Amino acid sequence: MSRKVFYKYNELTGAFERVFPSRVDRVWSVVKNSFEAVAVAVILIGGLYYLIDFPKERLLREENTRLKQHLDQLDNRLTDALDVLDHVIERDNNFYRVMMQADPMSINRRMAGHERRNLTGFSDAELVEDVTEKMDILDRLLYSQINSFDSLRTYAAQQKDRIASIPSVQPISHYDMKQMASGYGTRVDPVYGTIKFHEGMDFASAVGTPVYATGNATVRKAGWESGYGNLIELDHGYNYTTRYAHLSKILVRPGQTVKRGDKIGEVGNTGKSTGSHLHYEVRYNGQPRNPVNYYFQDLTPEQYVELIRAADAAAHVMD
């Protein structure tokens, strides 16, 4: 390329004289031209990369896409596994709290030794970090849960009578229950329309459905009780009592000893009731407790989770 030549008119001599650029101007010209050349090259290469599908680059992109999909699937599976483990932990804590009268394992103890990792240097760093974090949490919680069950087994061996006495099954068979009519908590009274605290659970079932004792006990009451209709109240010891209301038949008498699983009555529609059902209460030191926490011996984990959901959703009180 020929170099550009510049001239300047000299008024004194009346002639054009050649102008020679300074060293700075010459350096700046070289730098400017080099920068422009590099910029053009980068643009061309970048355009070729995105416009032309080179085989190696295409394979790498396809592999990265597959890896991203696998990470997404793994992340979803870990999320589901952690949800299941949360239900196991909840059941474990309820078991400790309501049956063994022992303190549940705190989340700090369950997560002891866990440290969050920083993987921001990886490709798709946020997803990789999230999946790795969930795997670490799952490992830590599973290890803690195994230790918790081992401790519980040792403790339970020393508490045989307590275990046999404290209510821990459903009062009617899971297969005889039509639906969960109402759970424990604040509800609207079906007769008076006022807000009331429902102190038990209502199991909708046909008249004559067997009702079972939920733990070893002595019959405290067996007869008519205002509002409750035909009522059975069992004294389980260890400050626990249970109530079975609106029965069609009472098959026990006061002072009688019963075992867990013994048939004590039949579902009915007596007293203040709007349909055939069993109203069931668990009381500790005379105060009502949520019965859903006391079904840990006769239900599978899946049935237990479903019962919790049904109890939370049910809002139609039948008494």
N, C-alpha and C positions, 0 to 999 in steps of 0.2 A: 504494500500500500504506500503510495507517495505521501510524503509529509506535506501538510498545508504550509504555505508561505504567506506571511502577512506583510503589508507595506503601509507606510504612513506618509502623508504629504507634508513636506517641509516648506513653510511659507517663506523662509529666508532665502532658500536656494531655488524655490520654485520647482522642486523635483520630488518624486516619490522615493522614499528610502526604506530599505528592508528593515523590519522589526524582528529582533531575535528575542524569543521568550526567556524569562529568567529560569534559574534552576528550580525554584519552587513551582513555577507554572508547569515546567516539564514533568516534575514528579507528580503533581496533581493530575495532569493529563493521563499519565500512565496508570495511576490508581483508579481514576474514573473509568477508563477504558476496560481495565481488568475487572472491575466490579460489574460493569454492564455485561461483560462476557460471561462471568460466573452466574449472574442472575438469569440470563437467557438459557444457560445450560441447565440450571436447576428447574426452570419452568418446563423445558423440553423433556427432561428425564421424568419429572413428576407426571407430566401429561402422558408420556408413554407408559408409565407404570399403571395408571388407572385406565388408559384406553386399550392397552394391549394386555391380554390375559396370558401371562407367561405360565407354563406348566408347573414349575416349582412353586411359584407364588400362589397359584390356584389351589394346589394340594395343601399348602400350609394354611390357607384361609379355610378350606373345607375341614381340615383337622381341628383348627381352633373352634370352628362352629360346633363340631361334634363334642369337643371337650366342654364347651360352654353348656351344651344341652345336658351332658352327664352331670355337671356340677349343679345345674338347676334341679335335676331329678333327685340327686343326692341330698340337696338342701331341703326339698319337700319331704323326703323320707325321714330325715333327721327331725324335722319339725313335727311330723306325725308321731315319731317315737318319743319325743320329749313330751308331747301332749298325753300319751298313754302313761308315761312315767309319772307325770304330774298327778294323774288319778290314783296311781299306786301309792304315791307319797301321801296324798290326802287320806286314802284309806288306812294307811299305816299310822298316820298321826291320830286319826279318829280311834283306831284300835287301842293305841297307847292311852289316849285321853279318857275314853269312856269305859273301857273294860279293865285295863290294868292300873288305872289311876297313876300313870307314870307320865313324866314330861315328854312331849314329842321332841324329836330331834330337830334342832334349829337349822335354818338354811345355811348359817355360817359353818356349822359342823359338817353339813352335807357337802359344802363347797370348799372345805379346807384343802389347801394345797393347790387350788386352781389359780393360774395366772393367765391373764389375757395376752395373746400373742399379737405382734404387729407384723403384718405381712404386706404392707403397702408397696413393697418393691416388686411384687409379682404382677403379671398381666391379669386383668380382671381382679384386682387386689381385693376389692370390697367383698365380692362373692366368695373368693377363696378364704378370706379371713372369717367370714360369717360361717361357712361350712366347717372350717377347722375349729372355730369357737364352739359350735354346737356339738361336735364330736368330743371335744374335751369335757364339756358339761355333761354329756350323756355318760361318758366313762366314769366321771367323778360321782355322779348321782347313783349309777348302778352299783359302784363299789360301796358307797355309803348305805344304800338300801339293803345290800346283802348283809353288811355288819348289823344294820338295824334289826333285820329278821333273826339273825343269830342271837342277838341279845334278847329279843322277844321270846324266842324258844326257850332259853334258859330261865327267863323270868316266869314264863307260863307254866313250866314244870313245877314251880313252887306255889302255884295259885290254882290248883285243880278245882277246889270247891267254888272259888269265886268265878272261874270260867264257866262252870256248870250252872251257876245261879243267875248271873247277870244276863238280862235279855239280849239275844244276839241273832235271832232269826225273825223272819216275817210271821205274823200271826195267822195268815192264811197262805196256802200254797201259791207260789208264783204263777202256776198254771191255772189256778182257779180265779185269779184276779182279772176282772174284765178291763179295768182301767184305774189309774190313780185319780180319784175324784178331787182330792184336795191335799195339799201339803201343809207343812207346819208354818205358821206365821200369820200376819194380818190378812184378814179376808172380810168379805161382806156377808153378814148373816142372811141365810136364804129365807128365813121367816119374817124377821123384823126389818131387814134392809139396812141395818146399822153396821158400822165398822166394829169388828171384834178380833180378838187374838185367838186363832185356832190352835189349841194346845196339843194337837195330835195329828194323825193322818187318817184320811178316809179312803178305804178300799172298796170300790164298787164291786159287788158280787151278788150272785143269786141267793135268794132265801134258802137256807139249809146248807150252805157251803160250810165245811168244817172250819172251826177256829181252834188254834193250837196255843198251848202255853209256850212262851218264848224263852223260858229259862226255868230251872228248878225253883219251886216256890211253895208257899203256904197260902191257901185261899183266905183272904181277909174279908171280902164281901162277895155275896152271890145272891142277887135279888134286884128288886125294882129300885131305881134311883131317879129322882126328878130330872127331866131333861135327857138323861142318858138311856132311859128305858131299862130293859133288862141288862144289868151290868155285872161283870166279874172284875174284882180287883185282887191282884196277886201281890204278896209280899215276898220279894226275892232275897231279902237280907242285903247286907252291904249298902243300906240306905236306898235301895231301888224298889220301886213298885211299878206295876203296869195295870192299865185299865182296858177292858174290852166291852164296848157299848152297843146298844140297839139290837141285842141278840134276839133271835126267835126262840132259842132253847138254851137253858143253863144246865150243864151236865155235871157240875161239881157243887160242893156245899162248903160253908165256912169251916175253917180248921183243917180241911183236907190237904194232904201233901200231893203235889203234882210234879212231874218231870218235864223237862223240855221236850216238846213234840207231842205231849199228851193232848188228846181232844178234850176241850173244856166246854165247848158250846157250838152254836150254829149261827151263821149270819142271819140278821132279820131287819125289821123296819119299825122298831118300837121306840117310844119316847118322842122327842122333838127330832124328827127325821123326815126327809123329803124323798127318800128312796131306799131301796135295799142296799145296805152297805155295813161295813164294820168301821167304827171309830176306835182307833188304837192310840193309847198314850203311854209314854215312858216318863217316869218321874224319879228324880234324884234329890234326896233330902226334902221331898215334898214339892219341889219345883219342876215344872215341865221341861223336858229336853226334846230336841228334835229326833224323832224315831229313826230318821233316815241314817243316822250315824250308828245304828245298832243292828245292821243286817249283814254282818261280815262273815257269817258261818254257813249260810245256805245259798248264797248267790255267787255266780261266777263274776269275774271282774267286769265283763261286758254287761251282765244283767244289773250289776251294782251301779255302773255309770248311767245306764238307761233309766234306772229308778230315780237317781238324783235329778236327771233332766226332767223326768215326768213330774216329780214332786215340785220342782221349781216352776214348771209351766202350769200345773193344775191350779185352778183358782175357784172352782165351783164347790163351795162347802155344802155338805148334805145334811148337816145338823146344826 
